Amino acid sequence: MAKHNISLAFSKEIEVLNSDIVVVVRKDSEKLGSLTLSKGSIDWRPKNARPGSKSETQLTWAKFAELMESANKP
């Protein structure tokens, strides 16, 4: 089975202000892509994709919430 590595450790809540939070996602030590959390959106960039490329997915937080909620519906 594949091993996914994602690590975040915070002792208290951290508000995203002027700097985005970037989470690098790896599977069996190979980068799958990166997830960027900002005040306005959540973005997924696959490995080797350039910023702003067509392969990058950007969703507003409202659209992301809709997508997650619809994923749980039969």
Backbone as ProteinMPNN parsed JSONL, in Angstrom:
{"seq_chain_A": "MAKHNISLAFSKEIEVLNSDIVVVVRKDSEKLGSLTLSKGSIDWRPKNARPGSKSETQLTWAKFAELMESANKP", "coords_chain_A": {"N_chain_A": [[0.843, -1.177, 0.0], [0.455, 2.263, -0.722], [2.366, 4.892, 0.76], [1.539, 7.869, 2.213], [2.775, 11.069, 2.882], [2.158, 13.684, 4.938], [2.585, 16.426, 6.888], [1.771, 18.504, 9.539], [2.088, 20.643, 12.245], [0.775, 22.365, 14.822], [0.562, 24.369, 17.669], [-1.376, 26.091, 18.318], [-4.154, 27.946, 16.938], [-3.639, 29.291, 13.691], [-3.828, 32.154, 11.849], [-4.31, 32.81, 8.429], [-2.743, 35.321, 6.857], [-1.043, 37.516, 5.161], [0.672, 35.785, 3.934], [0.626, 32.812, 2.116], [-0.256, 29.395, 2.935], [1.536, 26.57, 2.187], [1.239, 23.235, 1.379], [3.024, 20.415, 0.853], [2.442, 17.43, -0.83], [3.181, 14.055, -0.648], [3.69, 10.773, -2.006], [4.868, 7.705, -1.198], [7.428, 8.908, -0.961], [7.56, 10.348, -3.326], [6.777, 13.355, -4.905], [3.447, 14.364, -5.167], [2.072, 16.686, -5.547], [1.214, 20.108, -4.728], [-0.624, 21.831, -2.237], [-2.139, 24.862, -1.856], [-3.091, 27.154, 0.525], [-4.959, 29.981, 0.87], [-6.298, 33.246, 1.754], [-8.359, 33.718, -0.037], [-8.736, 31.465, -1.665], [-8.325, 27.92, -2.432], [-5.786, 26.042, -3.774], [-4.672, 23.536, -6.039], [-1.707, 22.207, -7.196], [-0.322, 20.094, -9.44], [2.594, 17.913, -9.421], [5.497, 19.192, -11.021], [4.091, 21.146, -12.417], [3.681, 24.444, -13.59], [3.26, 27.572, -11.855], [0.041, 28.983, -12.207], [-0.529, 27.569, -14.495], [-2.551, 25.596, -16.831], [-2.979, 23.16, -15.685], [-3.156, 23.579, -13.028], [-5.424, 23.727, -10.33], [-7.845, 25.868, -9.107], [-9.941, 26.86, -6.53], [-12.614, 28.697, -5.075], [-13.25, 29.19, -1.584], [-15.934, 28.705, -1.016], [-16.771, 27.179, -3.254], [-15.092, 24.994, -2.897], [-16.115, 23.967, -0.485], [-18.677, 23.195, -1.364], [-17.944, 21.195, -3.201], [-16.727, 19.281, -1.495], [-18.89, 18.637, 0.151], [-20.677, 17.54, -1.718], [-19.299, 15.268, -2.422], [-19.821, 13.437, -0.462], [-22.385, 12.654, -0.844], [-24.739, 10.173, -1.843]], "CA_chain_A": [[0.0, 0.0, 0.0], [1.219, 3.497, -0.819], [2.516, 5.67, 1.982], [1.406, 9.304, 1.978], [3.387, 11.87, 3.934], [1.691, 15.055, 5.099], [2.82, 16.758, 8.29], [1.551, 19.858, 10.043], [2.006, 20.627, 13.708], [0.547, 23.695, 15.361], [0.104, 24.312, 19.054], [-2.526, 26.978, 18.421], [-4.71, 28.364, 15.659], [-2.823, 30.241, 12.943], [-4.623, 32.834, 10.833], [-3.607, 33.092, 7.176], [-2.838, 36.756, 6.605], [-0.441, 37.933, 3.898], [1.466, 34.696, 3.372], [-0.134, 31.579, 1.93], [0.269, 28.169, 3.508], [1.746, 25.589, 1.127], [1.401, 21.869, 1.883], [3.53, 19.508, -0.177], [1.886, 16.095, -0.638], [4.046, 13.023, -1.226], [3.279, 9.371, -1.95], [6.093, 6.905, -1.27], [8.518, 9.869, -1.112], [7.473, 11.069, -4.593], [5.851, 14.48, -4.806], [2.225, 14.315, -5.967], [1.731, 18.063, -5.858], [1.164, 20.987, -3.561], [-1.897, 22.447, -1.915], [-1.9, 26.202, -1.334], [-4.228, 27.719, 1.254], [-4.873, 31.434, 0.999], [-7.542, 33.814, 2.263], [-9.4, 33.725, -1.058], [-8.94, 30.229, -2.411], [-7.504, 26.744, -2.199], [-5.242, 25.682, -5.084], [-3.907, 22.298, -6.169], [-0.754, 22.226, -8.295], [0.349, 18.802, -9.586], [4.057, 18.012, -9.523], [6.069, 19.7, -12.273], [3.244, 22.161, -13.05], [4.093, 25.825, -13.329], [2.197, 28.389, -11.263], [-0.855, 29.599, -13.176], [-0.73, 26.731, -15.678], [-3.889, 25.017, -16.953], [-3.088, 21.966, -14.844], [-3.4, 24.013, -11.645], [-6.843, 23.871, -10.015], [-8.092, 26.892, -8.094], [-11.338, 26.932, -6.12], [-12.925, 29.571, -3.943], [-13.584, 28.37, -0.414], [-17.333, 28.291, -1.142], [-16.81, 26.087, -4.232], [-14.439, 23.846, -2.263], [-17.074, 23.419, 0.471], [-19.693, 22.508, -2.167], [-17.328, 19.981, -3.746], [-16.556, 18.317, -0.413], [-20.211, 18.182, 0.589], [-21.255, 16.693, -2.764], [-18.544, 14.016, -2.46], [-20.4, 12.543, 0.538], [-23.763, 12.311, -1.192], [-24.819, 8.952, -2.668]], "C_chain_A": [[0.892, 1.245, 0.0], [1.262, 4.226, 0.512], [2.47, 7.147, 1.614], [1.985, 10.053, 3.164], [2.848, 13.292, 3.882], [1.85, 15.379, 6.578], [2.573, 18.232, 8.546], [1.452, 19.752, 11.548], [1.893, 22.071, 14.198], [0.042, 23.549, 16.787], [-1.101, 25.22, 19.286], [-2.994, 27.349, 17.015], [-3.818, 29.409, 15.006], [-3.692, 30.854, 11.849], [-3.762, 33.098, 9.606], [-3.814, 34.57, 6.873], [-2.274, 37.083, 5.224], [0.403, 36.857, 3.238], [0.604, 33.441, 3.29], [0.531, 30.428, 2.675], [0.365, 27.156, 2.372], [2.03, 24.237, 1.767], [1.855, 21.004, 0.721], [3.045, 18.099, 0.152], [2.759, 15.09, -1.376], [3.424, 11.642, -1.054], [4.535, 8.544, -2.173], [7.303, 7.777, -1.617], [8.514, 10.62, -2.437], [6.424, 12.159, -4.472], [4.66, 14.277, -5.745], [1.833, 15.72, -6.422], [1.744, 18.9, -4.603], [-0.206, 21.639, -3.464], [-1.594, 23.8, -1.282], [-3.189, 26.74, -0.731], [-4.014, 29.223, 1.382], [-6.215, 31.961, 1.501], [-8.668, 33.678, 1.241], [-9.688, 32.403, -1.727], [-8.061, 29.095, -1.886], [-7.067, 26.27, -3.585], [-4.495, 24.358, -5.012], [-3.018, 22.417, -7.393], [-0.074, 20.867, -8.368], [1.86, 18.989, -9.702], [4.436, 18.469, -10.929], [5.193, 20.714, -13.001], [3.743, 23.548, -12.67], [2.938, 26.602, -12.688], [1.36, 29.055, -12.35], [-1.103, 28.767, -14.425], [-2.132, 26.138, -15.681], [-4.063, 23.796, -16.065], [-3.297, 22.311, -13.371], [-4.901, 24.221, -11.441], [-7.01, 24.874, -8.887], [-9.585, 26.944, -7.814], [-11.493, 27.981, -5.028], [-13.266, 28.656, -2.776], [-15.028, 27.892, -0.475], [-17.462, 27.125, -2.116], [-16.175, 24.824, -3.655], [-15.397, 23.174, -1.278], [-18.175, 22.651, -0.265], [-19.162, 21.175, -2.7], [-17.186, 18.911, -2.674], [-17.888, 17.767, 0.065], [-20.853, 17.254, -0.442], [-20.539, 15.34, -2.856], [-19.123, 12.992, -1.49], [-21.834, 12.117, 0.218], [-23.786, 11.071, -2.09], [-25.256, 9.234, -4.096]], "O_chain_A": [[1.944, 1.272, 0.639], [0.31, 4.181, 1.291], [3.266, 7.618, 0.802], [1.716, 9.711, 4.316], [3.056, 14.013, 2.906], [1.303, 14.677, 7.428], [3.106, 19.097, 7.85], [0.792, 18.851, 12.066], [2.8, 22.883, 14.01], [-0.805, 22.703, 17.072], [-1.765, 25.133, 20.319], [-2.301, 27.092, 16.03], [-3.304, 30.304, 15.676], [-4.231, 30.132, 11.011], [-2.624, 33.552, 9.723], [-4.942, 35.012, 6.658], [-2.975, 36.936, 4.222], [0.807, 37.013, 2.085], [-0.056, 33.056, 4.255], [1.717, 30.479, 3.0], [-0.618, 26.913, 1.672], [2.938, 24.103, 2.587], [1.15, 20.877, -0.28], [3.214, 17.627, 1.276], [3.043, 15.244, -2.563], [2.72, 11.382, -0.078], [5.19, 8.663, -3.209], [8.108, 7.413, -2.475], [9.388, 11.459, -2.658], [5.315, 11.917, -3.995], [4.826, 14.052, -6.944], [1.331, 15.915, -7.529], [2.216, 18.469, -3.551], [-0.848, 21.951, -4.467], [-0.874, 23.876, -0.286], [-4.234, 26.776, -1.381], [-3.012, 29.675, 1.935], [-7.164, 31.192, 1.654], [-9.827, 33.535, 1.629], [-10.762, 32.219, -2.299], [-7.194, 29.284, -1.033], [-7.903, 26.116, -4.475], [-3.776, 24.089, -4.049], [-3.495, 22.693, -8.493], [0.677, 20.509, -7.46], [2.344, 20.071, -10.035], [3.751, 18.151, -11.901], [5.531, 21.108, -14.117], [4.176, 23.775, -11.54], [1.771, 26.315, -12.955], [1.902, 29.623, -13.298], [-1.815, 29.21, -15.326], [-2.827, 26.169, -14.665], [-5.191, 23.436, -15.728], [-3.583, 21.43, -12.56], [-5.568, 24.822, -12.284], [-6.387, 24.743, -7.834], [-10.396, 27.056, -8.733], [-10.625, 28.138, -4.17], [-13.539, 27.472, -2.972], [-15.323, 26.782, -0.032], [-18.191, 26.172, -1.836], [-16.658, 23.717, -3.892], [-15.482, 21.946, -1.239], [-18.562, 21.566, 0.17], [-19.853, 20.157, -2.652], [-17.496, 17.746, -2.924], [-18.009, 16.576, 0.351], [-21.508, 16.281, -0.069], [-21.128, 14.367, -3.326], [-18.931, 11.791, -1.681], [-22.42, 11.308, 0.937], [-22.955, 10.934, -2.988], [-25.367, 8.309, -4.901]]}, "name": "protein", "num_of_chains": 1, "seq": "MAKHNISLAFSKEIEVLNSDIVVVVRKDSEKLGSLTLSKGSIDWRPKNARPGSKSETQLTWAKFAELMESANKP"}
